[in-house]
Amino acid sequence: MLVELEGYIRVLDIKSMQYRIQHESITLNEEKQIIREIKQLQGTRDKVIANAAMRAEVQKFVGEKDAIQDKVKSISVDLDEVRKDHQAIKAKFKTLETEKEAINNVIASLEEELCVVIEKKDKVYHKIRELRNKREEENTCFYQSRSLLNDARRLAASKDVNALIELSTSEGKELIQVGIEAGARLFIMEEILR
């Protein structure tokens, strides 16, 4: 707009000089001076037009520059918000990492305790099996004696004297044989120890 105004002023200057030459009485020197100025102004017309175009371009770029600066400011504000969010997330992540580490430590401790408890359980289970086996071994004689007594009662109830005598004889022989074997073992042990 300023460029258009300057061009318009130059056109007015040229017209006013031409008016002066045509309608006023001036000396020949003044008229030559005015003609030189008119030629000079007409010679600068292309420069003025080019200058006006350049100023228009500059104004256009200034407007774009302002728009770009506004956009940069907006992006900068958004970037600041993203940085704040990133820092908040980073802090939360560190907190969660610390909690995770504490939980992993607790899990490791519990796993160690579990191993100890399982080991104790296995030992107790093994001891229970040993005690059960020992009980069964000790009760074997009881069950054999009870079975023998039940057989003898049954035979006595049926009044089968011969079968009863045969049962007592066979059991007596077995008992004597067991006693002899036990005595022999005891004798051998005494001999070894001497």
CYANA upper distance limits for C-alpha pairs under 8 A (distance plus 0.5 A):
  1 MET  CA      5 LEU  CA      6.76
  2 LEU  CA      6 GLU  CA      6.81
  3 VAL  CA      7 GLY  CA      6.77
  3 VAL  CA     48 VAL  CA      8.33
  3 VAL  CA     51 ASN  CA      8.04
  3 VAL  CA     52 ALA  CA      5.28
  3 VAL  CA     55 ARG  CA      7.52
  4 GLU  CA      8 TYR  CA      6.59
  4 GLU  CA     52 ALA  CA      7.39
  5 LEU  CA      9 ILE  CA      6.68
  6 GLU  CA     10 ARG  CA      6.81
  7 GLY  CA     11 VAL  CA      6.79
  7 GLY  CA     45 ARG  CA      8.34
  7 GLY  CA     48 VAL  CA      7.18
  7 GLY  CA     49 ILE  CA      8.03
  8 TYR  CA     12 LEU  CA      6.76
  9 ILE  CA     13 ASP  CA      6.64
 10 ARG  CA     14 ILE  CA      6.70
 10 ARG  CA     41 LEU  CA      7.62
 11 VAL  CA     15 LYS  CA      6.71
 12 LEU  CA     16 SER  CA      6.48
 13 ASP  CA     17 MET  CA      6.67
 14 ILE  CA     18 GLN  CA      6.69
 14 ILE  CA     38 ILE  CA      6.25
 14 ILE  CA     41 LEU  CA      7.72
 15 LYS  CA     19 TYR  CA      6.55
 16 SER  CA     20 ARG  CA      6.66
 17 MET  CA     21 ILE  CA      6.79
 17 MET  CA     34 ILE  CA      6.88
 17 MET  CA     38 ILE  CA      7.75
 18 GLN  CA     22 GLN  CA      6.73
 19 TYR  CA     23 HIS  CA      6.34
 19 TYR  CA     24 GLU  CA      8.10
 20 ARG  CA     24 GLU  CA      5.58
 20 ARG  CA     25 SER  CA      8.38
 21 ILE  CA     25 SER  CA      8.00
 21 ILE  CA     26 ILE  CA      7.77
 21 ILE  CA     31 GLU  CA      6.83
 21 ILE  CA     34 ILE  CA      8.26
 26 ILE  CA     30 GLU  CA      6.71
 26 ILE  CA     31 GLU  CA      6.97
 27 THR  CA     31 GLU  CA      6.71
 28 LEU  CA     32 LYS  CA      6.65
 29 ASN  CA     33 GLN  CA      6.60
 30 GLU  CA     34 ILE  CA      6.59
 31 GLU  CA     35 ILE  CA      6.65
 32 LYS  CA     36 ARG  CA      6.64
 33 GLN  CA     37 GLU  CA      6.75
 34 ILE  CA     38 ILE  CA      6.61
 35 ILE  CA     39 LYS  CA      6.66
 36 ARG  CA     40 GLN  CA      6.51
 37 GLU  CA     41 LEU  CA      6.50
 38 ILE  CA     42 GLN  CA      6.52
 39 LYS  CA     43 GLY  CA      6.50
 40 GLN  CA     44 THR  CA      6.86
 41 LEU  CA     45 ARG  CA      6.82
 43 GLY  CA     47 LYS  CA      8.34
 44 THR  CA     48 VAL  CA      6.54
 45 ARG  CA     49 ILE  CA      6.65
 46 ASP  CA     50 ALA  CA      6.55
 47 LYS  CA     51 ASN  CA      6.30
 48 VAL  CA     52 ALA  CA      6.40
 49 ILE  CA     53 ALA  CA      6.74
 50 ALA  CA     54 MET  CA      6.67
 51 ASN  CA     55 ARG  CA      6.61
 52 ALA  CA     56 ALA  CA      6.69
 53 ALA  CA     57 GLU  CA      6.76
 54 MET  CA     58 VAL  CA      6.59
 55 ARG  CA     59 GLN  CA      6.53
 56 ALA  CA     60 LYS  CA      6.64
 57 GLU  CA     61 PHE  CA      6.71
 58 VAL  CA     62 VAL  CA      6.53
 59 GLN  CA     63 GLY  CA      6.70
 60 LYS  CA     64 GLU  CA      6.78
 61 PHE  CA     65 LYS  CA      6.32
 62 VAL  CA     66 ASP  CA      6.68
 63 GLY  CA     67 ALA  CA      6.82
 64 GLU  CA     68 ILE  CA      6.52
 65 LYS  CA     69 GLN  CA      6.50
 66 ASP  CA     70 ASP  CA      6.63
 67 ALA  CA     71 LYS  CA      6.67
 68 ILE  CA     72 VAL  CA      6.56
 69 GLN  CA     73 LYS  CA      6.62
 70 ASP  CA     74 SER  CA      6.67
 71 LYS  CA     75 ILE  CA      6.60
 72 VAL  CA     76 SER  CA      6.43
 73 LYS  CA     77 VAL  CA      6.69
 74 SER  CA     78 ASP  CA      6.76
 75 ILE  CA     79 LEU  CA      6.42
 76 SER  CA     80 ASP  CA      6.62
 77 VAL  CA     81 GLU  CA      6.87
 78 ASP  CA     82 VAL  CA      6.71
 79 LEU  CA     83 ARG  CA      6.59
 80 ASP  CA     84 LYS  CA      6.70
 81 GLU  CA     85 ASP  CA      6.66
 82 VAL  CA     86 HIS  CA      6.46
 83 ARG  CA     87 GLN  CA      6.59
 84 LYS  CA     88 ALA  CA      6.68
 85 ASP  CA     89 ILE  CA      6.59
 86 HIS  CA     90 LYS  CA      6.50
 87 GLN  CA     91 ALA  CA      6.60
 88 ALA  CA     92 LYS  CA      6.67
 89 ILE  CA     93 PHE  CA      6.47
 90 LYS  CA     94 LYS  CA      6.71
 91 ALA  CA     95 THR  CA      6.77
 92 LYS  CA     96 LEU  CA      6.63
 93 PHE  CA     97 GLU  CA      6.52
 94 LYS  CA     98 THR  CA      6.67
 95 THR  CA     99 GLU  CA      6.75
 96 LEU  CA    100 LYS  CA      6.45
 97 GLU  CA    101 GLU  CA      6.60
 98 THR  CA    102 ALA  CA      6.77
 99 GLU  CA    103 ILE  CA      6.64
100 LYS  CA    104 ASN  CA      6.56
101 GLU  CA    105 ASN  CA      6.69
102 ALA  CA    106 VAL  CA      6.79
103 ILE  CA    107 ILE  CA      6.61
104 ASN  CA    108 ALA  CA      6.60
105 ASN  CA    109 SER  CA      6.67
106 VAL  CA    110 LEU  CA      6.60
107 ILE  CA    111 GLU  CA      6.54
108 ALA  CA    112 GLU  CA      6.75
109 SER  CA    113 GLU  CA      6.78
110 LEU  CA    114 LEU  CA      6.46
111 GLU  CA    115 CYS  CA      6.70
112 GLU  CA    116 VAL  CA      6.88
113 GLU  CA    117 VAL  CA      6.60
114 LEU  CA    118 ILE  CA      6.46
115 CYS  CA    119 GLU  CA      6.58
116 VAL  CA    120 LYS  CA      6.71
117 VAL  CA    121 LYS  CA      6.51
118 ILE  CA    122 ASP  CA      6.58
119 GLU  CA    123 LYS  CA      6.76
120 LYS  CA    124 VAL  CA      6.61
121 LYS  CA    125 TYR  CA      6.47
122 ASP  CA    126 HIS  CA      6.53
123 LYS  CA    127 LYS  CA      6.64
124 VAL  CA    128 ILE  CA      6.60
125 TYR  CA    129 ARG  CA      6.76
126 HIS  CA    130 GLU  CA      6.74
127 LYS  CA    131 LEU  CA      6.63
128 ILE  CA    132 ARG  CA      6.57
129 ARG  CA    133 ASN  CA      6.54
130 GLU  CA    134 LYS  CA      6.56
131 LEU  CA    135 ARG  CA      6.50
132 ARG  CA    136 GLU  CA      6.57
133 ASN  CA    137 GLU  CA      6.63
134 LYS  CA    138 GLU  CA      6.63
135 ARG  CA    139 ASN  CA      6.42
136 GLU  CA    140 THR  CA      6.46
137 GLU  CA    141 CYS  CA      8.22
138 GLU  CA    142 PHE  CA      8.01
139 ASN  CA    143 TYR  CA      6.68
140 THR  CA    144 GLN  CA      6.63
141 CYS  CA    145 SER  CA      6.51
142 PHE  CA    146 ARG  CA      6.53
143 TYR  CA    147 SER  CA      6.50
144 GLN  CA    148 LEU  CA      6.63
145 SER  CA    149 LEU  CA      6.56
146 ARG  CA    150 ASN  CA      6.57
147 SER  CA    151 ASP  CA      6.66
148 LEU  CA    152 ALA  CA      6.68
149 LEU  CA    153 ARG  CA      6.64
150 ASN  CA    154 ARG  CA      6.59
151 ASP  CA    155 LEU  CA      6.66
152 ALA  CA    156 ALA  CA      6.48
152 ALA  CA    164 LEU  CA      6.82
152 ALA  CA    167 LEU  CA      8.09
153 ARG  CA    157 ALA  CA      6.40
154 ARG  CA    158 SER  CA      6.73
155 LEU  CA    159 LYS  CA      6.53
155 LEU  CA    160 ASP  CA      5.93
155 LEU  CA    161 VAL  CA      7.87
155 LEU  CA    163 ALA  CA      7.43
155 LEU  CA    164 LEU  CA      6.49
156 ALA  CA    160 ASP  CA      6.75
156 ALA  CA    161 VAL  CA      7.57
156 ALA  CA    164 LEU  CA      7.49
160 ASP  CA    164 LEU  CA      6.78
161 VAL  CA    165 ILE  CA      6.61
162 ASN  CA    166 GLU  CA      6.64
163 ALA  CA    167 LEU  CA      6.56
164 LEU  CA    168 SER  CA      6.72
165 ILE  CA    169 THR  CA      6.57
166 GLU  CA    170 SER  CA      6.63
167 LEU  CA    171 GLU  CA      6.57
168 SER  CA    172 GLY  CA      6.33
169 THR  CA    173 LYS  CA      6.66
170 SER  CA    174 GLU  CA      6.79
171 GLU  CA    175 LEU  CA      6.55
172 GLY  CA    176 ILE  CA      6.61
173 LYS  CA    177 GLN  CA      6.58
174 GLU  CA    178 VAL  CA      6.63
175 LEU  CA    179 GLY  CA      6.64
176 ILE  CA    180 ILE  CA      6.59
177 GLN  CA    181 GLU  CA      6.67
178 VAL  CA    182 ALA  CA      6.58
179 GLY  CA    183 GLY  CA      6.49
180 ILE  CA    184 ALA  CA      6.51
181 GLU  CA    185 ARG  CA      6.66
182 ALA  CA    186 LEU  CA      6.68
183 GLY  CA    187 PHE  CA      6.57
184 ALA  CA    188 ILE  CA      6.63
185 ARG  CA    189 MET  CA      6.67
186 LEU  CA    190 GLU  CA      6.75
187 PHE  CA    191 GLU  CA      6.72
188 ILE  CA    192 ILE  CA      6.67
189 MET  CA    193 LEU  CA      6.67
190 GLU  CA    194 ARG  CA      6.79
